[in-house]
Amino acid sequence: MRTYVPTKDSTEHHWLLVDAEGQTLGRLSTFVATRLLGKHRPTFSPSVDTGDFVVVINAAKVKLTGRKLERKIYRWHTGYPGGLRQVAAGKLLREKPRRVLELSIHGMLPKSRLGRALRTKLKVYAGPDHPHQAQKPQPVKITA
């Protein structure tokens, strides 16, 4: 008997619609990262893109537990001397709500060529409207 190895052409990619309203950031990110990677499928392979496209709406209404709004700090460096920048999660959620969810999900994806390709399959929107109606994304209920 031969071992089944999924290929790029043999995998069918679905479109999923996830509503982030009232969801906890970490649990939502874990769910979305699993779907992007394709780990929910029996044909999962770590070196092949077997995941789905995920559209996340209402990113501005995601919850952070405890005092993370004040204490969680996002840091990055511009590349210039003295270019360390930082912002609190609460401020980032107010100004760029998509970015909080994207950073959380991207941190759970592989840091490789495949991971960068998977990032393009994630579509995050701050409000309830999205331009992917033509793909007919299937609404998914997240149970924690």
N, C-alpha and C positions, 0 to 999 in steps of 0.2 A: 504494500500500500504506500502511496506517495504522500508526502507532506504537502498540505495546501498552503501556498504562499500568495497572499492577495497582491494584486498589481494596481497601478493607478487607473487602468481602464476597467478593471472588473469591479470597482467600488462605486456604489451609487451614493451620491451626496445629497442629503435632504436639507431643507431650510427649516429652521426652528425659530419660534418667536417666544422670547422670555420676557416677562414683565417683572422689573426689578422693584416695583413699589412695595415697600414694607419688608423686603428681604434683607437679611444680614449680609454684609459685604463678603465675608470669607466663604460662607456656605454657597452663596450665589456664584462666586468666582470658581469654586471647586466644581460645581455642577457644569458651568459653561466650559471650563478647561477640559473636563472629561469628554464632553460632547465634541469639542474641537479636535481633540486627539483621536477620538474614535474608540476609546477604552470601553465604551458601553456595548460594543459589538463583539460577537464571538470571533470575527475575522480580524481582530486587532493585530497589528504588527507595528513595532516601535520605529521601523524605518520607512514605513509607507503611510501616506496621507489617507486614512480610512475614516476621517471624521466628517462632521456636518458643518454647514454654514449656520451661524447663530446670530440672530438679530435681537439685541437687548434694548428695550424701551423703558422710559421712566427712570433713567440712571440717576437723576437728581433726587429721587425719593428713596434711595437705598439707605439702610440703617447701619450705623456703626455703634457697637455696644460700649458700655463703660464710658471712660473719659477720653476715648480715642480722638474725638473731634478736636480737643485741645492738645493732647499729648503726642499723638502720632505725627511724626515729621517726615515729609518727603524731601530727600536731598539729591542734588545732582551737581555736576561740575561743568562749567562752560568750556573748560579747556584753556582758559587764560589764567595768569597768576592772580590769586585771590578770588577766583571765580566760583567758589562754593556757594550755591544757592540753596535755600530751604524754605518750605512753606508748610503750615499746619494743615492737617487733613480737613478741618472745618472750612478753612478759607479756600482750599482747592475745590472742595465739594460745592461751595457757593459760586465760585468763579468759572471752573471748568469741570462740571460733574462727570463728563464722559471720561476724563483723564484718570480719575480715581479708580473706576472700574477697569479701565484698560491696563493700568499699571498692575493692579492686583491679578488680573487674568494672565497678563504677559509674564509675570513672575513665576507662574505655574507651568508654563510651556517650556519645551526644550530650548536651550541656547545653541541652536545650530541652524543650518539651512532649512531644515524641515520646520523648525519653530518659527522662523521668519515667514515662511509660506503660510503657516497656520494663522499668523496674526492678521493676514489679509482676509481671512474668512470670518472674522469677528466684526460685527457692525453694531456700534453703540450709539444711542440717541438719548438726549437728556429728557425729551418730552415723549408723548404718546404717539407722535407721527413718525413714519419712516417711509422712504421711497422704494421699498422692496415688495410692494403689493403684487407685482407681476410674477414674482417667484412663488407666491402662495405659501408663505411660511406657516407651519403648523404650530399653534399655541401649545406650550408645554407648561404643565403645573409642577412647581418645585415643592416637594414635600421634605421637610427637614427631619 
